[in-house]
Amino acid sequence: MFGADKKKAEAGVESIKRGLILGQMQGWQLTVDKILDHAHQNHGHQEIVTRTVEGPIVRSTYSDLYWRARQFSNALLADGVQPGDRIATLAWNTTRHMECWYGTMGIGAVLHTLNPRLFPEQIAWIINHAEDTHICYDITFQPIIEAIKDKVPTVKRWIVLTDKAHRPPSPIADLRNYEDYIGEQSKDVVWGNFPEDTACGLCYTSGTTGDPKGVLYSHRSNVLHTLITMQVDALGCSARDGIMPVVPMFHANAWGISLSAPAVGGKLVLPGAKMDGESIYEMLDGEKVSFTAAVPTVWLMLLHYLESTGKKLPYLKKVVIGGSAVPERILRAFEENYDVEVIHAWGMTEMSPLGSLGAMTTPVLAQDHESIVKYKLKQGRAPFGVEMKITDDDGKELPRDGRSAGHLLVRGPAVAKAYFKGAGGEILDKDGFFDTGDVANLDELGYMQITDRAKDVIKSGGEWISSIDIENFAVGHPAVACAAAIGLPHPKWDERPLLIIELKPGQTATREDVLGYLNGKIAKWWMPDDVVFTDKIPLGATGKINKLVLRATFKDHKLPTIQAAG
Ligand code: AMP
C-alpha cells in the first residue's frame, strides 16, 4: 500500500472509532493523465492548431497529442527517469510542449516550466535548485542554453523541441532532437496508478523579493483547479469553443488552460512564439477563436493592430485578462468597440493560479453601464474552491464593505501550503490561510479589488495610497503608454508618490498636463508630488512593471514638496 493510502486507511479506522461512517464511493484518484485519457476518448478528433517556432502553422488532434505524449513517457523511461524526477521545459505554447507535460506527469515525474524571460543566471539558479535532470527547449532559446549548459550539473539530457532538419548547431554533443527522441518509442505505457497527492508540476515565483521559490503542484490540486476553472463563471469554456491561451504555459500553467482545454474538449489554438498584434489576430481570426486569455500588454498590442487596420473580431466572444490590473481603456475597447466580453481575473503562481474572476451577477447587471464598468474593473469574485478574507496588520478580519483595505488571504485545495524544499519556512496562518502579499478590499457582493502589492503600497501620513489606482488613471491620458507610481521617502508624510511616465511614440506631455489630467479623478492627498518621464518603464519576466528597478533608478530623485514641507 502507498504511504498516502495507508494514512487514509488509518484515518478511516480512526473515523469509525469516532462513530463516523465512510462513504462507499470509488477512490478514483484525481490524476492529470485522466484529463488526456478523457480528451482522447471523447474528443479524439478535436483539432489542435499550433504556430510552430519553426514557422508554419500545423494541425493535429487530441488523440495525436495523447499518443505522442505516451511516446515521450517511454523515451523518459528509457533514459532512466524515475517518479519524482524533475523534467524542465523552456518552451512556448505548442503541441510539443503539451506532449512534454502529459508525458512527464503521466509517469509520476514532475514537469518544471522555466521562464525564458529571466536572465540566464536566474534560470541556471532555478534549474540547480530544482535539480532538473532533463531540459526540453525550443530552438529560439538556443542562446540561453549555451549560456547555462556548463552551470547546471544535474542535467543529464538536453532535448531540442524540433526535428532533425531544424536542429540547431550546438556544442552539446549528445543533444537529441525531439522527433527522433520520441520517434523510436512505443505508444504503450501505464499512466497514473499512483496516489493523487503525487507531485506533478513545478513553477518558480518570479522572485522580485529574494530568491525565486518553487510551487509544487500535485495531481489532485491540478485536477481540482481544472474543475474550478471549468465553472461557467470562471473560465467557462466548452467543447464548442476555440480556445487560445496566449498566456504562456510557463506563466502559472497558462492559467490552467493546458489542462482545462482538453478536459472540456474545445479546439485548442497554440500561438507559439509570436505575440505581436498581427500574429495574434491571424490566429484569432483564421482559427475562429472564441475564448482567449493573456496579460494586458498582449491586448494593447492587438488593439493597436486592430485600430490601425480597421479589422474586427467576429468570432471572439470572451477574453480573460489578468496578471496585472486591466486598464479601463482595454476593457472599454474590447466591450464597446468589438463586442467582446472581458473577464478580469486575478491569481498567482501559488494558487495554480486562478483566485478570482469578474463574472457579473444579477444585482450588478441591474445597474447602469458606467456602474457595471466599475465592477468589471475590480478583480472579481472567488469561484467555488477558493476562500478569501481581508485582514488588518494584526490578522483581524476586516468587513466586506468595499472600502476597508487589508491583507488578502486565501485558502483552498489548489493553494500552496509550502514552497519546494521548505524555502521561506511556514507560509500559512493558524487557520491555514496563505497571505497573497496583495492589499485588497471585498465588497458586499463578493467582488474583490486589489489596491496594491503590500510592498508597493505608498504609506503617506499613516494612510495607504494605492499605486495601482494612480497608474490606472494616468494611463487614461491619451499620450501615456505606461505609468508607474512609487513611494519616495518624505520627512513629513513618511512617503509620497512619484509618478513615472512612458509616453506613446511621437506623443508629448508635460508634468503639468499629467497632473491636470489626474486632478479631480483621485483624492487630493493621492496626487503625485512629482511626475517624471522615461523612455521605457522596465518590465519583469511575466510582463509586470519592475518596481524594484524603478525604486533603485529614482531613489535619489528630489521631490519638489520636500523643500516646501521643510
Ligand atoms: P504571478 O505569481 O507572477 O502570477 O504574480 C501574482 C501577482 O500578480 C498577484 O499576487 C498580484 O499582485 C498580481 N496580479 C495578478 N493578477 C492581477 C490583477 N488582475 N490585478 C492586479 N494585480 C494582479
Residues whose N, C-alpha, C, O or C-beta is under 5 A from the ligand:
A	BS01	AMP	S206 I321 G322 G323 S324 A325 A345 W346 G347 M348 T349 Q379 T436 D438 I450 R453 T542
